[in-house]
């Protein structure tokens, strides 16, 4: 076996398909988001504007968050000391789990090192605990949810995206006594649409199924206290398990689930992805704790973000750019070709100082490649106008209007 040849061919395939991923080399400017410095392709740092960060509310730059992290660093040091069982269960972790449980109106919460791990560990463990469990999964669920379902080894049924009629067909076809779990997201981040939470919960009640809701693109962003779409739509009490991230709207790092105490205890006691992983640094947890507490009482950031998203959508539409319909803070611009998506992204960065990553397969289906903009409360109207003008020029330069 020529190992090097196999590895080279694998990378060459990505290049040939136009979906080889390039990670940009940047540093954000503290307290000045979305301004940053780019170190790629030129001598020294070049000022750029970031348009694709998942730090939706710029909480990673918030003075309260930074101050809390600095205080924790000087109070307890850098690392957690080990797994939660051995040495990494700090008072910061306990406090944050209490705040997250309260945020979603649940009895308990459990921290993980990332949203990916929380999905994979919880779904795989839960299905193994329930003998004969069948998981019903939305076809656009995140890769981490798919991994958890696959690793559980249980039966799965995939329903068409947000199609409750198809979901009911699948539920009705199974043994009424079989354990069932419906796994879905609230905000789907590539299209910016929202799941029909109450309709899915109605089916869960009818067919005696548990519900698992991924709120990673909604926590902090929606609801009076930032509890997500389930809080906004008053559905949180109907959801068995709510999963979220601490690395997007809350601006730091980590993931979690919130549920009743028994389910939390089961996952805590059986999930390898929790048991055998060094816990989050208390410095990170302290930062998240400050962010969660702030966003529970402040809607200023959420309101500013929603206004910015609406403004950018309107500008794109008025300029004749192919902005996709979105009812959330996500602003996707359809390209439909991986090579062109990468080309547009490269021109924006090199010539206009605008950073937005192309979104290609397997994140989205082939033929639906796009640019995904996430305007935040700190993106000014002037920034949006400059971005729109740049995109119009590039669209004309690459003759994209004729292709459309």
Secondary structure by P-SEA (a helix, b strand, c coil): caaaaaaaaaaaaaaaaccbbbbbbbbbccccccccccccccccbbbbbbccccccccccccaaaaaaaaaaaaccccccccccccccccaaaaaaaaaaaaaaccccccccccaaaaaaaaaaaaaaaccbbbbbbcccccaaaaaaaaaaccbbbbcccccaaaaaaaaaacccccbbbbbbbccccccccccaaaaaaaaaaaabbbbbbbccccccccccccccccccccccccccbbbbbcccccccccccccccaaaaaaaacccccccccccccaaaaaaaaaaaaaaaccaaaaaaaaaaaaaaaaaaaaaccccccccccbbbbbcccaaaaaaaaaaaaacccbbbbbbccccccccbbbbbbbbcccccaaaaaaaaaaaaaaaaaacccccc
